[in-house]
Amino acid sequence: MKLANVWIEHRTLKLNQTFTYRADSFLLERGVRVRVNFNNTSCIAFVQSVIETDETTQEYTDRTGYALKNLESVLDEHSLLNDELFDLGLQLAKDTVAPIISCFQTMLPKMLNPRSSARVPVRELWILPGDTDGCKINPIQQEIIDRVNNQDRCSLHDLKEEYGSRIDTLVKKGLLTRVKKEVRYHVKPIANVLRKYPLSDDQIKALSAIRETEKEVICLYGPTGSGKTEIYLELAEEAMRNHHQALILVPEISLTPQMVQRVQNRFGQDVIIYHSGLNDSERYQQYQRVKDGENTVVVGTRSAIWLPFQNLSLIVLDEEHDNSYKQDSLPRYHCRDVALWRAKYHHCKVVLGSATPCFETYARATKGVYELIELPTRVSGVLPKVRITAPGNGYKNGTIGKDLTDAIQLRLDLHQQVVLLLNRRGYSPIMQCISCGATEQCTDCDRPMSVHKDENVLKCHSCGITRSIPTVCSVCGSTMLRNLGVGTQRIEEELNRKFPTARITRMDSDTTARKNGHRILLDQFAKHETDILLGTQMIAKGLDIPAVTLVGILGIDTALMRTDYRSVEEAFDLLVQAAGRSGRGDVEGEVMIQSKMADHYALKTAITHEYKRFFVTEMNYRKLGQNPPYQYLIAMIFTSSQQQHACDAAEEAAILLRKQESCKILGPSDLGKIARVYRNRLLIKGRDLEEMRNYVRMTIETMQIQSDVNISVDVNPLSIL
């Protein structure tokens, strides 16, 4: 009897075990998808192993106590994951304390995903050679047959466009054969090949150090504009010359078009692009290109780390400090950790590049765990001058202060460009009643709803629910309503009022929601079709537009006053990265930060571009609080549609965990509800991460919880708000 042990598609720790099905009539191997009946419902499963046994079905039932079911069908001929990725999936589940099936689902594109909602790959009609023996063939028919014989790929659509009904005639005669095959990506030639930039002495030294170091991980630290990207391209070119693959990761989709253009123009090749902005079919086709072993450069966001590389020799994480490299849903992995795992397997180097490396990376680099390589200055020009100015003083006079207003007008008069950063979308984050003080709340979340004036709606930024902007208070009926706080829409309105002739582009998740939205807006700004680029943090990273000579940063005080242990580091990163967008051309740049907290150490060090001094100061505070990187953190989140059930589960876990004296338990904390789901959280703090993981696993296995309670784990959370 043949048995298959499978992981069921449901991504919950309650079902984090294999289930056994009889598979006598099927040919299958580890890593294929199968359809099974589970709990009287047909669903998708992923094969962990296939075993042969001499037991009969009855003997197996008597021994185990349950009846065997048969597999319903097998969906794949061969394993979807190679040995490296399959083992990595198992390791990832262990490291992140996540359901194993959630790891495999994360690794595979949707068209290969082990879940019932997966779509099948798109197929198209191809023409293949037929049997021409003994047939009379006229010259045009021979031309068609020769073309089919000499080309690797001939689609029916392309041939019929050129030859019309003659193709149908040849198919009917058997001279050509029509078959269905998966749509594959067609490599496009790139004509605009750019010359290589001459490297500075610092870049040459950095490249030599990267090549010569025996360490697998390199922290490439240098100010914005110091030439890190050119070093990535040099290393990628070496990989391609040696017939290897290279992976360059960027944190945001908004950065992908720029990096793709740099790579394609450099090599004259159609690079592989992989990010969430592609549709399912596009992602599948790019996935297959990597699987087929194309020796090229891959540019992508976090999900590209899972591509099935055959001969990987370089992994780059550009802007490695960015929080976007951490996934905030199951499995909650950090892309950097996966990159290190894959680098060890492929014996390749990982380059972690940033002007503001994350503290964990820089601390390891200064201790010699990673190789620290520095680019001390900008390649061309000098770092921009940074100064703090007073913000505006209310709605009537606007949020943009006089100094910044005058500076914007000067740049517009000089036909230069301006970038304005405010990390809050919408028009206003809160609508409040003046009479009773109540705020308009989301009915499904414990969150205030934001005003979106463009659409005339209130929108919840947690669950996405919308409703019309009210004219009266929902609590007391008063018509005295006001908007508190400022978002990008409100700043756009102010800019239009103050600079009526300026061309303004607003770039946030509302304006970039449509396909290729990031690329379209950035192209407009790069071509100087607009004068002012206003946006959220997505515009603070990686933009290299020479005509930008002024960057204005608004609302930074709110970020500095957050209570999260990483809030000051994140605010400093945002300041330095945003400042780096100014003065990248021939004209010296300027940065203006509107703030009432001029004495804050993060602002003082950001003004002088002193990352190292900020690092030392902030690390002292981390040490006092015994926060990462001095100790590890694990968050356990308990969710339920019943508030009491989530609370009870968290309390039970806290009692069990407090029996372990080597860890400190913080909480439980009530996090409120999102999308009608109540949330409670425990924090575990300690020095031995593996020991902490084991405690969490044992606790989950021991607990007796309500059926509607779900437990998820976040190892090394980036935020504990």
ChimeraX attribute file (.defattr): number of C-alpha atoms within 10 A of each C-alpha:
attribute: neighborCount
match mode: 1-to-1
recipient: residues
	/A:1	13
	/A:2	16
	/A:3	18
	/A:4	26
	/A:5	20
	/A:6	25
	/A:7	27
	/A:8	27
	/A:9	24
	/A:10	18
	/A:11	19
	/A:12	17
	/A:13	20
	/A:14	14
	/A:15	15
	/A:16	17
	/A:17	14
	/A:18	18
	/A:19	16
	/A:20	20
	/A:21	20
	/A:22	19
	/A:23	22
	/A:24	13
	/A:25	11
	/A:26	13
	/A:27	12
	/A:28	20
	/A:29	18
	/A:30	20
	/A:31	22
	/A:32	22
	/A:33	28
	/A:34	23
	/A:35	21
	/A:36	22
	/A:37	16
	/A:38	14
	/A:39	7
	/A:40	7
	/A:41	8
	/A:42	12
	/A:43	19
	/A:44	26
	/A:45	30
	/A:46	28
	/A:47	23
	/A:48	18
	/A:49	17
	/A:50	18
	/A:51	12
	/A:52	11
	/A:53	9
	/A:54	9
	/A:55	12
	/A:56	10
	/A:57	13
	/A:58	12
	/A:59	11
	/A:60	15
	/A:61	13
	/A:62	11
	/A:63	9
	/A:64	10
	/A:65	9
	/A:66	10
	/A:67	13
	/A:68	16
	/A:69	14
	/A:70	17
	/A:71	20
	/A:72	17
	/A:73	14
	/A:74	19
	/A:75	15
	/A:76	15
	/A:77	11
	/A:78	14
	/A:79	16
	/A:80	21
	/A:81	19
	/A:82	16
	/A:83	12
	/A:84	13
	/A:85	20
	/A:86	19
	/A:87	11
	/A:88	20
	/A:89	22
	/A:90	16
	/A:91	16
	/A:92	24
	/A:93	21
	/A:94	16
	/A:95	17
	/A:96	22
	/A:97	23
	/A:98	26
	/A:99	25
	/A:100	27
	/A:101	30
	/A:102	25
	/A:103	23
	/A:104	27
	/A:105	20
	/A:106	17
	/A:107	22
	/A:108	21
	/A:109	22
	/A:110	20
	/A:111	18
	/A:112	20
	/A:113	22
	/A:114	31
	/A:115	22
	/A:116	13
	/A:117	11
	/A:118	14
	/A:119	13
	/A:120	13
	/A:121	18
	/A:122	16
	/A:123	12
	/A:124	14
	/A:125	15
	/A:126	20
	/A:127	23
	/A:128	20
	/A:129	18
	/A:130	17
	/A:131	11
	/A:132	15
	/A:133	7
	/A:134	6
	/A:135	10
	/A:136	8
	/A:137	13
	/A:138	8
	/A:139	8
	/A:140	11
	/A:141	17
	/A:142	14
	/A:143	12
	/A:144	18
	/A:145	21
	/A:146	12
	/A:147	15
	/A:148	20
	/A:149	16
	/A:150	10
	/A:151	9
	/A:152	8
	/A:153	14
	/A:154	16
	/A:155	18
	/A:156	19
	/A:157	13
	/A:158	12
	/A:159	18
	/A:160	13
	/A:161	10
	/A:162	11
	/A:163	13
	/A:164	13
	/A:165	11
	/A:166	15
	/A:167	22
	/A:168	16
	/A:169	13
	/A:170	18
	/A:171	16
	/A:172	12
	/A:173	13
	/A:174	15
	/A:175	20
	/A:176	22
	/A:177	17
	/A:178	18
	/A:179	13
	/A:180	13
	/A:181	14
	/A:182	13
	/A:183	17
	/A:184	18
	/A:185	15
	/A:186	10
	/A:187	11
	/A:188	10
	/A:189	10
	/A:190	15
	/A:191	11
	/A:192	13
	/A:193	14
	/A:194	13
	/A:195	9
	/A:196	12
	/A:197	9
	/A:198	9
	/A:199	15
	/A:200	15
	/A:201	11
	/A:202	17
	/A:203	20
	/A:204	13
	/A:205	14
	/A:206	19
	/A:207	17
	/A:208	11
	/A:209	16
	/A:210	24
	/A:211	11
	/A:212	9
	/A:213	13
	/A:214	11
	/A:215	15
	/A:216	18
	/A:217	25
	/A:218	23
	/A:219	24
	/A:220	26
	/A:221	21
	/A:222	21
	/A:223	23
	/A:224	27
	/A:225	23
	/A:226	24
	/A:227	20
	/A:228	23
	/A:229	18
	/A:230	18
	/A:231	20
	/A:232	22
	/A:233	20
	/A:234	14
	/A:235	21
	/A:236	26
	/A:237	20
	/A:238	15
	/A:239	20
	/A:240	17
	/A:241	12
	/A:242	11
	/A:243	16
	/A:244	21
	/A:245	25
	/A:246	27
	/A:247	25
	/A:248	27
	/A:249	28
	/A:250	26
	/A:251	24
	/A:252	23
	/A:253	20
	/A:254	24
	/A:255	22
	/A:256	24
	/A:257	19
	/A:258	16
	/A:259	20
	/A:260	20
	/A:261	15
	/A:262	17
	/A:263	26
	/A:264	20
	/A:265	19
	/A:266	20
	/A:267	22
	/A:268	17
	/A:269	18
	/A:270	19
	/A:271	22
	/A:272	23
	/A:273	20
	/A:274	25
	/A:275	20
	/A:276	14
	/A:277	18
	/A:278	14
	/A:279	11
	/A:280	18
	/A:281	19
	/A:282	20
	/A:283	22
	/A:284	22
	/A:285	22
	/A:286	22
	/A:287	22
	/A:288	16
	/A:289	21
	/A:290	20
	/A:291	15
	/A:292	12
	/A:293	16
	/A:294	19
	/A:295	21
	/A:296	24
	/A:297	28
	/A:298	27
	/A:299	22
	/A:300	25
	/A:301	26
	/A:302	22
	/A:303	18
	/A:304	23
	/A:305	21
	/A:306	20
	/A:307	21
	/A:308	22
	/A:309	26
	/A:310	16
	/A:311	18
	/A:312	24
	/A:313	23
	/A:314	25
	/A:315	27
	/A:316	25
	/A:317	26
	/A:318	24
	/A:319	24
	/A:320	25
	/A:321	24
	/A:322	20
	/A:323	17
	/A:324	16
	/A:325	22
	/A:326	19
	/A:327	16
	/A:328	14
	/A:329	12
	/A:330	22
	/A:331	27
	/A:332	23
	/A:333	24
	/A:334	20
	/A:335	24
	/A:336	21
	/A:337	14
	/A:338	16
	/A:339	23
	/A:340	17
	/A:341	15
	/A:342	22
	/A:343	19
	/A:344	14
	/A:345	12
	/A:346	16
	/A:347	14
	/A:348	20
	/A:349	24
	/A:350	26
	/A:351	26
	/A:352	25
	/A:353	24
	/A:354	22
	/A:355	25
	/A:356	27
	/A:357	23
	/A:358	19
	/A:359	18
	/A:360	12
	/A:361	20
	/A:362	23
	/A:363	16
	/A:364	15
	/A:365	20
	/A:366	12
	/A:367	10
	/A:368	11
	/A:369	15
	/A:370	22
	/A:371	22
	/A:372	21
	/A:373	19
	/A:374	20
	/A:375	22
	/A:376	12
	/A:377	16
	/A:378	18
	/A:379	19
	/A:380	14
	/A:381	16
	/A:382	17
	/A:383	24
	/A:384	23
	/A:385	17
	/A:386	23
	/A:387	16
	/A:388	20
	/A:389	18
	/A:390	18
	/A:391	19
	/A:392	18
	/A:393	12
	/A:394	11
	/A:395	14
	/A:396	8
	/A:397	11
	/A:398	19
	/A:399	22
	/A:400	23
	/A:401	17
	/A:402	16
	/A:403	15
	/A:404	23
	/A:405	16
	/A:406	12
	/A:407	18
	/A:408	25
	/A:409	16
	/A:410	13
	/A:411	18
	/A:412	18
	/A:413	9
	/A:414	9
	/A:415	13
	/A:416	19
	/A:417	23
	/A:418	27
	/A:419	25
	/A:420	24
	/A:421	27
	/A:422	21
	/A:423	23
	/A:424	19
	/A:425	25
	/A:426	23
	/A:427	23
	/A:428	23
	/A:429	21
	/A:430	19
	/A:431	24
	/A:432	18
	/A:433	21
	/A:434	15
	/A:435	13
	/A:436	14
	/A:437	13
	/A:438	15
	/A:439	21
	/A:440	22
	/A:441	19
	/A:442	23
	/A:443	15
	/A:444	16
	/A:445	20
	/A:446	17
	/A:447	19
	/A:448	20
	/A:449	27
	/A:450	28
	/A:451	30
	/A:452	24
	/A:453	15
	/A:454	10
	/A:455	12
	/A:456	13
	/A:457	17
	/A:458	28
	/A:459	23
	/A:460	25
	/A:461	17
	/A:462	16
	/A:463	14
	/A:464	12
	/A:465	16
	/A:466	18
	/A:467	13
	/A:468	12
	/A:469	18
	/A:470	14
	/A:471	11
	/A:472	13
	/A:473	21
	/A:474	14
	/A:475	12
	/A:476	12
	/A:477	12
	/A:478	14
	/A:479	14
	/A:480	13
	/A:481	20
	/A:482	13
	/A:483	17
	/A:484	16
	/A:485	17
	/A:486	24
	/A:487	22
	/A:488	24
	/A:489	24
	/A:490	22
	/A:491	25
	/A:492	19
	/A:493	14
	/A:494	18
	/A:495	22
	/A:496	14
	/A:497	12
	/A:498	14
	/A:499	15
	/A:500	10
	/A:501	11
	/A:502	15
	/A:503	16
	/A:504	19
	/A:505	20
	/A:506	20
	/A:507	25
	/A:508	23
	/A:509	15
	/A:510	13
	/A:511	14
	/A:512	16
	/A:513	12
	/A:514	10
	/A:515	11
	/A:516	14
	/A:517	19
	/A:518	24
	/A:519	17
	/A:520	13
	/A:521	19
	/A:522	23
	/A:523	15
	/A:524	14
	/A:525	23
	/A:526	18
	/A:527	11
	/A:528	17
	/A:529	14
	/A:530	18
	/A:531	25
	/A:532	26
	/A:533	23
	/A:534	24
	/A:535	26
	/A:536	18
	/A:537	17
	/A:538	20
	/A:539	25
	/A:540	24
	/A:541	24
	/A:542	24
	/A:543	21
	/A:544	17
	/A:545	18
	/A:546	17
	/A:547	24
	/A:548	29
	/A:549	24
	/A:550	29
	/A:551	31
	/A:552	27
	/A:553	25
	/A:554	22
	/A:555	20
	/A:556	21
	/A:557	17
	/A:558	12
	/A:559	17
	/A:560	20
	/A:561	12
	/A:562	13
	/A:563	12
	/A:564	15
	/A:565	18
	/A:566	18
	/A:567	18
	/A:568	21
	/A:569	22
	/A:570	19
	/A:571	21
	/A:572	24
	/A:573	25
	/A:574	23
	/A:575	25
	/A:576	26
	/A:577	24
	/A:578	25
	/A:579	31
	/A:580	26
	/A:581	30
	/A:582	31
	/A:583	27
	/A:584	25
	/A:585	16
	/A:586	12
	/A:587	16
	/A:588	16
	/A:589	24
	/A:590	22
	/A:591	30
	/A:592	22
	/A:593	25
	/A:594	24
	/A:595	20
	/A:596	14
	/A:597	16
	/A:598	17
	/A:599	9
	/A:600	13
	/A:601	16
	/A:602	25
	/A:603	26
	/A:604	19
	/A:605	18
	/A:606	22
	/A:607	21
	/A:608	15
	/A:609	24
	/A:610	15
	/A:611	20
	/A:612	12
	/A:613	16
	/A:614	19
	/A:615	19
	/A:616	12
	/A:617	14
	/A:618	18
	/A:619	20
	/A:620	11
	/A:621	12
	/A:622	17
	/A:623	13
	/A:624	9
	/A:625	12
	/A:626	16
	/A:627	17
	/A:628	21
	/A:629	17
	/A:630	15
	/A:631	16
	/A:632	19
	/A:633	25
	/A:634	23
	/A:635	21
	/A:636	21
	/A:637	22
	/A:638	26
	/A:639	26
	/A:640	22
	/A:641	17
	/A:642	15
	/A:643	18
	/A:644	12
	/A:645	22
	/A:646	26
	/A:647	21
	/A:648	17
	/A:649	25
	/A:650	25
	/A:651	18
	/A:652	16
	/A:653	21
	/A:654	21
	/A:655	12
	/A:656	16
	/A:657	20
	/A:658	14
	/A:659	11
	/A:660	12
	/A:661	9
	/A:662	13
	/A:663	21
	/A:664	15
	/A:665	21
	/A:666	14
	/A:667	14
	/A:668	21
	/A:669	15
	/A:670	17
	/A:671	15
	/A:672	15
	/A:673	20
	/A:674	19
	/A:675	16
	/A:676	16
	/A:677	16
	/A:678	23
	/A:679	25
	/A:680	26
	/A:681	25
	/A:682	22
	/A:683	20
	/A:684	24
	/A:685	22
	/A:686	20
	/A:687	17
	/A:688	13
	/A:689	19
	/A:690	11
	/A:691	13
	/A:692	22
	/A:693	19
	/A:694	13
	/A:695	18
	/A:696	21
	/A:697	16
	/A:698	13
	/A:699	17
	/A:700	19
	/A:701	11
	/A:702	12
	/A:703	12
	/A:704	11
	/A:705	17
	/A:706	13
	/A:707	9
	/A:708	11
	/A:709	20
	/A:710	19
	/A:711	21
	/A:712	21
	/A:713	24
	/A:714	22
	/A:715	22
	/A:716	22
	/A:717	19
	/A:718	17
	/A:719	12
	/A:720	14
	/A:721	9
